[in-house]
Amino acid sequence: MSGTAAWSQAVLTIDTSSSQGSVALYDGQRLSTRSWPAARSHTTTLLAEIHHVLDAAAVEVAALAAIGVAIGPGTFTGLRVGLGVAKGFHLATGTPLLAIPTLEATALPFAGCGCHIIPVVAAGRGRLTWTRYITTDGELQAIEPPRNNTVDELIEALRDRGPVIITGELTDEEAEVMRSTLDALIPSLPLRLRHPAAFAQITWTRFNQGSVDDAATIEPIYLSRPAGT
């Protein structure tokens, strides 16, 4: 560690909501992240990615101040893997856990933009899970429960709503259709994918505000179609 200050009171975050996995380590001054196209391999890739980040920073799991874990909406297997690892670390070390909504982390990089933010998570078969966020007094607030819609249904729900930012898991084809029919800013693919730094920021802020969650009651929010569809 010569010449490098030790990490102090770092938080670890885990996002396995969908096929793009990520982990982050953050101590308020330094940030280390990993993001990878996990597809359906979270079971075999997640622990290796976590240990890569921790080993590079010479941080032990027991020394973490807290662990933030994405709770979805997300895939059944992915969320179970992420929550299983996070709860395992908690049981082994007592490290506090924080449940981080996936859509909130998706929206966070665009907080304060002055318009509604629409974060989306791909739900498969052309469907998207999404909600609407606004920034009030510097804080992101969801103004409606998550919906599960087709692209056409999402477009209809946002039509004539004024300028919005749409971000998250959209294909380029879906993004182009939305740009052509809505008053919407849609970042390019690398910039609209979920950022591990957003999970780190939410976890760090809430932990330092004294907020932690009961590991026994944290439950995932799975992607699902609305009733009757």
N, C-alpha and C positions, 0 to 999 in steps of 0.2 A: 504493500500500500504506500510505499515511499513516494512523496511528492503529490499524493492524492488524498484529500480529506475523506474520512469515512462517511458513508451514508448514515443519516440519523433519522429515526422515526419515520421510516419509509412505509408507504402503502403499496400493496400489490393489487392489481386488478386483472380480472379474467372475463373474457367475452367469448362465449361459444354459442351465441344465439343462432348463427347460421353457418354457411360454408366458409365464410371468412372469419378465422379465429384471430384473437389478439390477446396479448398480455402487456402490462405496463408496470413499471416501478417508478415511484415518485416520492421525493422527500421535501417538496416545497421549493427546492432549488435545482435539483437535477432530475432528468427524466430519461428513462431507458425503455424502449418499446420493441415489441416483436409483433408482426402481423403476417399471416400466411394463409394461402388458400387451402384450408383443411379438407374441403369437400365433406366426406363422411368419416374422416380419420381422426376426429378429436380424441377418441379413446387412446390412440397410439401416439399422437403428436403433442398433446397439451402439456403433459408433465415435462417432456424434454424441453419445450419452449420456455416453461416457467423456470426450470433449473438453469437454462442458458442465461436468462436475464439475471437471476439471483447470483449465479457463480461469477458472472462478469463484474458485478458490483460488490462481491464478497459479502453478501447479506444472507444470513440464515433465516429460514422460515420463522423460527422462534423469536427472531429479533424484529419481525415486522410489527408496525403499529396497528395495522388493520388490513383486511382483505375486502375488496369490493368485487362483487360478482354480478354479472348481467343476469336478470331474471326474465328477459323476454319483453315482448313477444318473440318467440323463436322456435326452433325445431325441437321435437321431443328428445331425440338422442343427444343433440348438442347441449341443450340446457341441463339435462341430467348429468352429463359428464362434467360440465363446469361447476355445477352446484355440488356434485359429489366430491370433487377435488377440494373445493373451498371448505366444505363442511369437514372433510377429513383433516385438513390443516388445522381447522378450529378445534376439533376434538383432540388432536395431538398436542397442540401448543396453547390453546386458550385464546388465540388471536381473535379479536373482535371481527365480526362480519357486517358488511353493509350490502343491502340489496339495491342494485342500480337498474332502473328501467332502461331497456335497450333503446326505445324511441327517444327518451330524454337525452341520452348520450349522443344519439344521431343528430339531434337538433342543436345541441349546445354550441358547436362552432359558429353558428349563425345567430346566436342570442344578441339582441341589441341592434338587429338589422333594420328595425322600424316597420316590419311587416310580419304577417303570419308565416310560420315555419311549418312545413309539412314533411316530417320524417317518415320514411317507409322502410319496411322489411319485406323482402320477397317471401310470399307464402306458397309458391309453387303453382303450376298450371295456370299461369297468367294472372294470379291474384296477388294483391298487395295488402299488408296490414299497415295502417297509418293512423295518425291523429293530427291535431292542430295545436301548435304552441304559439304563445305570445310572450313577450318580455314585459313584466310589470315590476317597477321599482328594482330593476336590475336582476330579477329572478325569472327563470323560465317557468311558465305555467301551462299545463295542458288544459284546453278549454272544452274538450269532449272526450269520451272514452274511445279507445282504439276501435277502428272498423276494419273489416276484411272485405275488400271489394275487388272487382275487376278494374282494369285500367280505365275502361269506359265509364264505369260507375264513379271512380275517383274524379275523373274529369268533370262529370256532371255535377258532383258535389261541390267542386271548386269553381265552377263557371260563374262569372260575374261577381266573384268575391274580391276583386281588386288584386293588386300585386301580391304574390306569394313566392317563397323560396321552397322548392321541393328537393329533398336530399335523401340519400340512402341507396338502397339496392334497387336501382332501375337499370334495365338494359338500355343501351344507346337508342334502340328502336323505340322503346317506351318513352324515353326522355324526349326524343324528337317529336313524337305525337303530342306530348303535353306542351312543348314549346310552341307548336303550331296552332294550338287550340286554346291556350290559357295565357293570361298575363302572369307568366311565371319565369323566375330565374332558376335554372337548373345547372349546378356546377358540372364540370367535366367528371368523368368516372372516378379518377383517382382522388378527387377532392370531395366527392359526395359519399364515398364509402365511409363507414363508421371509423372514427379515429380512436385508437387506444388512449391517447392523451385526454380525450373527453371523459372517459371512465375514470382516469386518474384524477382529473380535476374535481369531479363530483365526489369521489370517495374522499379525497384529501379535505375538501371543504366541509363535508358533513361530519367527518370524524373529528375535525378540529372544532366543530360546533357542538360536540358532545353527543352526536347522533350515532347509535349503533342499532343493529337489528338482532332479534332473537333467532339464533341459528335453527332452533327447533321449529320455528313457524315460517321461515322463508319458503315460499312456494314459487315455482316457475309459472310463467304465463305462456302457454303454448299457442302456436299458430293454429287457428281453426276457422272453418267456414261458418258463416252465420247460420242459424237454424233455418232449415227448410231449403238449403241450397246444396 
